[in-house]
Amino acid sequence: MHWTVLTLLIGAFSFSGVAQASLQHIDGCSEDSCIAPATPTSSSSASSIVSNATISCPTTTNWPGWVGIKYAFIFGDSYTTTGFNTNLTQPAPGNPLGNPAYPGSTVSNGPNWVDYLTLEYNSSLLLTYNLAYSGATIDSALVAPFEPTVLSVSEQIENEFLPAYGSQTSPPWSSDDTIFAIFDGINDVGNSYHDGTPATTTLDAEIFDAYEGLVQILYNAGGRNFLFLNVPPVDRAPVTTAQGNSSQAQEKADIAVWNAAVVTMAQGLKAAHPDMNVFIYDTNSLFTAVLDDPSSFPQTSIYQNTTAYCVAYENGTPTIDYFDPSCGIPVNEYFWFNGLHPTYPIHDVLAEQVSLLLEDGPNVPLQFSLNTQISYFVLFEKSKASTATMALDRLKSVAHHVTGTAPPPHPFDPLSNAEIESAVKVIREAHGQVNFNAVTLWEPRKKEMLKWLEDPEHTARPARVADVVAIALGGKVYEGLVDLKESKVLKWEHIEGVQPLKKITAEDLQIVEHIARKDEKVIEQCVLSGIPREEMHKVYCDPWTIGYDHRFGSNVRLQQALMYYRPNIDDSQYSFPLDFCPIYDAEKQEIIHIDIPEVRRPLRREKPNNFHPASIEKEIGYRTDIKPINITQPEGVSFKVDGRIISWQNFSMHIGFNYKEGIVLNNITYNDHGNVRPIFYRLSLAEMVVPYGNPEHPHQRKHAFDLGEYGGGYMTNSLSLGCDCKGAIHYMDAAFVNRAGESATIKNAICIHEEDDGILFKHTDFRDNSVIVTRARKLIISHIFTAANYDYCVYWVFHQDGTVQLDVKLTGILNTYSMNPGEDTKGWGTEVYPGVNAHNHQHLFCLRIDSNIDGPNNTVFQVDATPGEGEVGSKENPYGNAFYAKRTKFSTVKESLSDYNGVTSRTWDMVNPNKLNPYSHKPVSYKLVSREVPKLLPKEHSLVWKRAGFARHAVHVTKYSDDQLHPAGRHVPQTSGEPSRGIPEWIADGSASIDNEDIVLWHTFGITHFPSPEDFPIMPTEPMTLLLRPRNFFEKNPALDVPPSYCSTPSQLAGSGAILDARDKVSELAKTEKCCAK
């Protein structure tokens, strides 16, 4: 049945003459057959109006029905975009939305209407090409978008659709089985409105001539089925209502004019092309109905606030139902996600209603006469069993669901949200209520996986198994394994005497701060420090794991709270450190002890030293001489993504991600002219330790294992386009479990993009000035995680010459401690601001390299640049200039325990001794080149030395074992180091053979940081880099097939051939009127 909630009052808006033609000229139907009977009066309420007819007429081109639509091309703005890139993974039966991964880059804090329409409300398999772009207008030449890089609908159609999908001789889609949808106009009205120009001045013939012209282009390309969505009531969006009543009324009026023009255009198109099937959907009235009464639909009945939004949510939240106490209600109970965009429940309804409209058939509205109220939209009532809560559950469970026959996940794929929740369900059914510390992929056993990688068609696929760490009542820690296919617990083991990683969330931080602020012992110390009781709300803390303290042992989950004061909400607390340290019991949720120094250091109320824009603008101002640098790839990116496998410039690899290591790269291969050669089975940043160098109690406890104690994956940022990554970006999300057993998603956890990398190779011949120059590019796979005060940017970089590079950049804020006026830091730290002592510290990272150089059996050599034997004048070295690469083979684990030597430029070669280079006759290899390798400075047998055994040497090599992934042990918090866990355990007596074996090289690198004022109040990035370079692996320079940018040979210069000139056409001289001095 149908019931209307909407009508459009057509005032003095004149439709085109064509549209006013007699009804028999449209669809060949009579006036009697299409006119709706009596329309409801204006006094009728929207929720009670019942229509007596559906406006739908026969067409000369048969409408195949919604079930007959197999393809959808969609254009629009941020209400529609999912971030689709025409150069990346294309829609396919197992992945109907193509790229990025569901739900894509939406602005709804969840799926949007395109996601729902494709995956939930489709009548058959629908492959959707969503070309919409945030900020789009119809034509940027008529109404400018907010940024020049925004693709208007005109560019979406002419520059994206036509070249990629509209120009083929035999495209896969056809006129009958494809629908074209356009949802635009918000920015056409809004941009001009917010620029101070009445939007009505933009709603002239030019815009709708352009709009109609774009539809004509699609028609010429073969499109026959069209859906137009009008502008929703953004006059009721917070960004508009904040402008005042008169502005809101003006925008509402302008939207009404636009929406009437959409009707006119649709009628004109239908009259001009009777073989068109035309649909109009009135989003304005739908949104209005929900804004007026959220209970109109089960999906939207969850809404508690339809007028405002919460600033804490506007940049995205970890989960779709995330709750921030400062907001009062969860994010999905707000209609508005931010100042302009709604949250996902209304998108769910919109998709459902559009699908029902498409089921019902084309609905070109009818024109009676001016000033007549007409119905051109009908709202479809459909029985839905789901309540708002059920809708939310459905949304969570569908996170990785696709229609059609979806292929199973790759064995290396991280667990999906649905798999995480399945594992949680199995554990709880078997073992009752437990809290979850981790639910992650139990990686396939290597031997089994290598067989499958070699022949996936004829080898059993490794089972999907979840690796679980749970905490039961009373703090007991359990490790479990769950077979996801069989829904069966394979292992459930109580692990005594350990504490799993802390996994400190924003909620945990708030709990600790709240308890500390209310604790009388803490209040007393604050008062002694000069903070009155009434200012306890200005006291903050960073809860760190306690490291290890013999007074408390390992059986109770403890945190040490590093204390600070923040005078005002936007000030940096790290400029106001406090001198005492509470100890917090996470199980009891109470402060059990406070460490107080022998020498007290009261709070010093210096002028705040801030880095926030408002402070900088006020105090020094920002630089004004910085010109924009734009990174463009007009033909798209050069990499291809298939699920989580990326291919680029002969490289191929799988990109995984887990809660502890973050990015994990598996099965890295290189296509050497048709021969796909394995290089590395697995690469990851496996652990790190940050020991601080102040020997005074309790600073000896400050040696954070940021990966092992907190989890680099858990702390990963949701990355922002144009800030964290710049250029043409492909993102991957990350799914985790929270303590309650619910799955959570970090959107845009991984960034993938290309960058120019300068010159790849060049040579100029001085004889004739012939020259060749080839420019390089690099592929970067990155994530960024924040560990309390420090931010770590991790970049895996791939080069066209076969080199793999790891860059780590440190930024964020120094860990600070208080000091008295004139106090001597004793060399253990630096006064970076009055009263602020930044202690010396190291950042030591452990890289895990599971080499697979032309196969798993490898050997490691230490290589040192060494002067030749013999003195000057000797027979073997008469001139004293001889030197060579001294190679020392590691045959046993004990022999591999080696340190860096800058004097000899020491490197380490991972070789396959079973395969020689045909020219050099040396074994094929990859070389580890790492020059930032400081010695662990805490002394032997110190607490850090015992706990961070991986940092005792620059290189350890061990024989491969499936479960040896974490070099400081699996459960790091509160370990005493007696015995040392991880690598020291695995080394044992060091007698195991590592010659021509399946081996793992562990490399510790990093920096020693002696802080300075330049590092404060926020630290410029401190970069580190290392290389894995091919040596004797290729027969020649593997990058010779990269096209040169410019090349002239002697014969060409002599006039017998054309010079190759492929230089870009964007570069130009800097000396222009807009730039440099003449």
QUIRA-V158785 format. One record per run of one state. SS is the DSSP state (hx for helix, st for strand, lp for the rest). FROM is the first residue (numbers start at 1). TO is the last residue. If there is no record, write none. Layout:
BEGIN
ss = (SS SS)
from = (FROM FROM)
to = (TO TO)
END
This chain:
BEGIN
ss = (lp st lp st lp hx lp hx lp hx lp st lp st lp st lp hx lp st lp hx lp st lp hx lp hx lp hx lp st lp hx lp hx lp hx lp st lp hx lp hx lp st lp hx lp hx lp hx st lp st lp st lp hx lp st lp st lp hx lp hx lp st lp hx lp st lp st lp st lp hx lp hx lp hx st lp st lp hx lp st lp st lp hx lp st lp st lp st lp st lp st lp hx lp st lp hx lp st lp st lp st lp st lp st lp st lp st lp st lp st lp st lp st lp st lp st lp st lp st lp hx lp st lp st lp st lp hx lp hx lp st lp hx lp st lp st lp hx lp st lp st lp hx lp st lp)
from = (1 2 4 8 10 23 26 31 35 66 69 71 77 92 93 95 96 113 120 127 131 153 167 178 184 186 195 199 202 205 221 225 230 234 237 238 242 245 273 277 282 283 293 294 297 305 306 311 314 325 328 331 334 335 336 337 342 343 344 361 373 375 379 381 388 398 417 432 435 442 446 455 465 472 477 484 488 496 506 519 520 530 533 539 546 558 566 573 576 577 586 590 597 613 620 640 643 645 649 651 659 662 673 675 693 699 702 703 705 706 711 716 717 721 722 725 726 730 738 743 765 771 788 790 800 804 813 816 819 829 834 836 840 841 852 857 868 883 890 892 893 894 897 898 899 907 917 923 931 943 948 949 953 955 960 983 988 993 994 997 1010 1013 1016 1019 1032 1046 1049 1050 1057 1060 1062)
to = (1 3 7 9 22 25 30 34 65 68 70 76 91 92 94 95 112 119 126 130 152 166 177 183 185 194 198 201 204 220 224 229 233 236 237 241 244 272 276 281 282 292 293 296 304 305 310 313 324 327 330 333 334 335 336 341 342 343 360 372 374 378 380 387 397 416 431 434 441 445 454 464 471 476 483 487 495 505 518 519 529 532 538 545 557 565 572 575 576 585 589 596 612 619 639 642 644 648 650 658 661 672 674 692 698 701 702 704 705 710 715 716 720 721 724 725 729 737 742 764 770 787 789 799 803 812 815 818 828 833 835 839 840 851 856 867 882 889 891 892 893 896 897 898 906 916 922 930 942 947 948 952 954 959 982 987 992 993 996 1009 1012 1015 1018 1031 1045 1048 1049 1056 1059 1061 1078)
END
